[in-house]
Amino acid sequence: MADPRWLIERFGVTTRVVGAPMAGIGHGRLAAAVSAAGGLGTIGVGPFASGEWIAKECAVASEPGRAFGVGLMGWSLPGNMAQLDATIEARPSVVSVSFGPYEAHVGPLQDAGIVVTTQIATVDEARAAEQAGVDFIVSRGREGGGHGRDEVGTLVLLQAVLDAVDLPVLAAGGIAGGRGLAAVLAAGACGAWVGTAFLACTEAESSATARARIFVADETDTAYGRVFDIAQRLDWPPEFGGRALRNPFFDRWVGNYEALQADQGAVDELRAARGAEDFDTAYIYAGQGVGLLSRERTAAEVVAEFAGADERLRRAASGNRRGMGGPTPRMARE
């Protein structure tokens, strides 16, 4: 098992949290804010982003003078290699290449002095990533928002991956605060890869209308499927569906993918809804941790809440189970 302080020592973070790359939501401003607060912020790069866009956002993310990262999509890189070139030119501290072939990109990135990771969802994928030479692994459970597999829960997957590989492992999926971070640190992770908790931050690109929807959602209000990708005619590999807030458009089309593929009206409907911010049709990608969000906060406030994880671990080690969400004295007596 890797040194639990690996993330701190390698990147100089003070809180063992990496802001997950969220395309469309996490630009340079959010990455900079997370890094300035003591975490490690990342930029989410969409499939059609230009090299010029990456260069501009990396310049913003680098302003605090702290480590930051870039997240690329393996399935879309072959059609837009300018993204990889621009990322290497910008020299972020970390690059994640996930959701599709990534192996060929590990060497060029590392040759440029960049730490490389990929998100995995099974033990076999973790072993393959280790063989491919990545520097650390993101073990992403099915609770996570956005794209990924819908197969294994976060804690089960994390335990199995930690037994299977010798690389540093970050946990992802459903980790939305200090309790969640403490839990995965106690299990042996070097830190957490967190998206949903930063979704409605002041520095995120989410709109006021989307944030209002996020704040009334609970942990049962997300759903997983390929509806929104098919309706946008995106070439996401079918094994990587997305977890988003459930809405009537999703419910109408989930499982009816062949019909949706043939329905241009649905494509037009989704496009119009996105422009109008009609979230009964348009999507908001979010994980099950969305139920823990209730108000707009700055990225610094979110990172500060995660910073309480070490204190929770100290309390647990000293026998104070209340700090880890254990039984209260009244519950213990009963």
Rosetta blueprint (number, residue, H / E / L):
1 M L
2 A L
3 D L
4 P L
5 R L
6 W H
7 L H
8 I H
9 E H
10 R H
11 F H
12 G L
13 V L
14 T L
15 T L
16 R L
17 V E
18 V E
19 G E
20 A L
21 P L
22 M L
23 A L
24 G L
25 I L
26 G L
27 H L
28 G H
29 R H
30 L H
31 A H
32 A H
33 A H
34 V H
35 S H
36 A H
37 A L
38 G L
39 G L
40 L E
41 G E
42 T E
43 I E
44 G E
45 V L
46 G L
47 P L
48 F L
49 A L
50 S L
51 G H
52 E H
53 W H
54 I H
55 A H
56 K H
57 E H
58 C H
59 A H
60 V H
61 A H
62 S L
63 E L
64 P L
65 G L
66 R L
67 A L
68 F E
69 G E
70 V E
71 G E
72 L E
73 M E
74 G L
75 W L
76 S L
77 L H
78 P H
79 G H
80 N L
81 M L
82 A H
83 Q H
84 L H
85 D H
86 A H
87 T H
88 I H
89 E H
90 A H
91 R L
92 P L
93 S L
94 V E
95 V E
96 S E
97 V E
98 S E
99 F L
100 G L
101 P L
102 Y L
103 E H
104 A H
105 H H
106 V H
107 G H
108 P H
109 L H
110 Q H
111 D H
112 A L
113 G L
114 I L
115 V E
116 V E
117 T E
118 T E
119 Q E
120 I E
121 A L
122 T L
123 V H
124 D H
125 E H
126 A H
127 R H
128 A H
129 A H
130 E H
131 Q H
132 A H
133 G L
134 V L
135 D L
136 F E
137 I E
138 V E
139 S E
140 R E
141 G L
142 R L
143 E L
144 G L
145 G L
146 G E
147 H E
148 G E
149 R L
150 D L
151 E L
152 V L
153 G L
154 T H
155 L H
156 V H
157 L H
158 L H
159 Q H
160 A H
161 V H
162 L H
163 D H
164 A H
165 V L
166 D L
167 L L
168 P L
169 V E
170 L E
171 A E
172 A E
173 G L
174 G L
175 I L
176 A L
177 G L
178 G H
179 R H
180 G H
181 L H
182 A H
183 A H
184 V H
185 L H
186 A H
187 A H
188 G L
189 A L
190 C L
191 G E
192 A E
193 W E
194 V E
195 G L
196 T H
197 A H
198 F H
199 L L
200 A L
201 C L
202 T L
203 E L
204 A L
205 E L
206 S L
207 S L
208 A H
209 T H
210 A H
211 R H
212 A H
213 R H
214 I H
215 F H
216 V H
217 A L
218 D L
219 E L
220 T L
221 D L
222 T E
223 A E
224 Y E
225 G E
226 R L
227 V H
228 F H
229 D H
230 I H
231 A H
232 Q L
233 R L
234 L L
235 D L
236 W L
237 P L
238 P L
239 E L
240 F L
241 G E
242 G E
243 R E
244 A E
245 L E
246 R L
247 N L
248 P H
249 F H
250 F H
251 D H
252 R H
253 W H
254 V L
255 G L
256 N L
257 Y H
258 E H
259 A H
260 L H
261 Q H
262 A H
263 D L
264 Q H
265 G H
266 A H
267 V H
268 D H
269 E H
270 L H
271 R H
272 A H
273 A H
274 R H
275 G H
276 A H
277 E L
278 D L
279 F L
280 D L
281 T L
282 A L
283 Y L
284 I L
285 Y E
286 A L
287 G L
288 Q H
289 G H
290 V H
291 G H
292 L H
293 L L
294 S L
295 R L
296 E L
297 R L
298 T L
299 A H
300 A H
301 E H
302 V H
303 V H
304 A H
305 E H
306 F H
307 A L
308 G L
309 A H
310 D H
311 E H
312 R H
313 L H
314 R H
315 R H
316 A H
317 A H
318 S L
319 G L
320 N L
321 R H
322 R H
323 G H
324 M H
325 G L
326 G L
327 P L
328 T L
329 P H
330 R H
331 M H
332 A H
333 R H
334 E L
